[in-house]
Amino acid sequence: MGPDPEDALLERITVNPAIFGGKPILRGHRLAVEHVLGMLAAGDTPETILAGYPWLEPDDVRACLVYARRLVAHERVEPKLTDSAA
């Protein structure tokens, strides 16, 4: 059994105590997972979100969905802690 592709997506989600009080963010940028999920819930398409954040990649949006699904399923999700100087 090979590596879980969802685990690779979740590596894109990190927490940094210096950014948004340690809420999960995407790849160290100041974009919270909850913000991406909120945009999707409001009806924005992934393409619209990607257009608004040039550094964002399709797998970042997918990572947010995997993160949310795992939380709802009560699976353990531990984003990587990054250094506040990064």
C-alpha positions in Angstrom: 0.0 0.0 0.0 1.5 3.3 -1.1 1.5 6.7 0.5 -1.9 8.3 0.9 -2.2 11.2 -1.7 -4.4 13.1 0.8 -1.5 13.1 3.3 0.6 14.8 0.7 -2.0 17.4 0.2 -2.2 18.1 3.9 1.5 18.9 3.9 0.4 22.2 2.3 -1.4 23.2 5.4 0.7 24.6 8.2 0.2 26.5 11.5 2.4 29.4 12.6 1.6 31.0 16.0 2.6 34.4 14.6 0.0 34.2 11.8 -3.7 34.4 12.5 -3.2 33.2 16.1 -2.0 29.8 14.9 -5.0 29.0 12.7 -4.3 26.6 9.8 -2.9 28.4 6.8 -1.7 27.5 3.3 2.0 27.0 2.8 3.0 29.7 5.3 1.1 32.4 3.5 -1.4 34.7 5.1 -4.4 32.8 3.7 -6.3 30.8 6.3 -7.9 27.4 5.4 -11.2 28.7 6.8 -11.1 31.6 4.4 -10.7 29.3 1.4 -13.5 27.1 2.7 -15.7 30.2 3.2 -15.2 31.4 -0.3 -16.1 27.9 -1.6 -19.2 27.9 0.6 -20.2 31.3 -0.7 -20.2 29.9 -4.2 -16.8 30.9 -5.5 -15.3 28.4 -7.9 -11.7 27.1 -7.3 -10.8 29.0 -10.5 -12.1 32.3 -9.1 -10.1 31.7 -5.9 -7.0 30.8 -7.8 -7.3 34.0 -9.9 -7.5 36.1 -6.7 -4.3 34.6 -5.3 -1.6 34.2 -8.0 0.6 32.1 -5.8 -2.2 29.7 -4.9 -2.3 26.3 -6.6 -5.2 23.9 -7.3 -3.8 21.4 -4.8 -4.0 24.1 -2.1 -7.7 24.3 -2.6 -8.0 20.5 -2.6 -5.9 20.4 0.6 -8.5 22.7 2.3 -11.3 20.3 1.3 -9.4 17.3 2.6 -8.6 19.1 5.8 -12.3 19.9 6.3 -13.4 16.4 5.4 -11.0 14.8 7.9 -12.1 17.2 10.7 -15.8 16.4 10.1 -14.9 12.7 10.1 -13.2 13.2 13.4 -9.8 12.1 12.1 -6.7 13.4 13.7 -5.2 16.3 11.6 -2.0 17.9 12.8 -0.7 20.7 10.5 3.0 21.2 10.4 4.2 23.9 12.8 6.4 26.4 11.1 8.8 28.8 12.6 7.5 32.4 13.1 10.6 33.7 11.4 9.9 31.8 8.2 
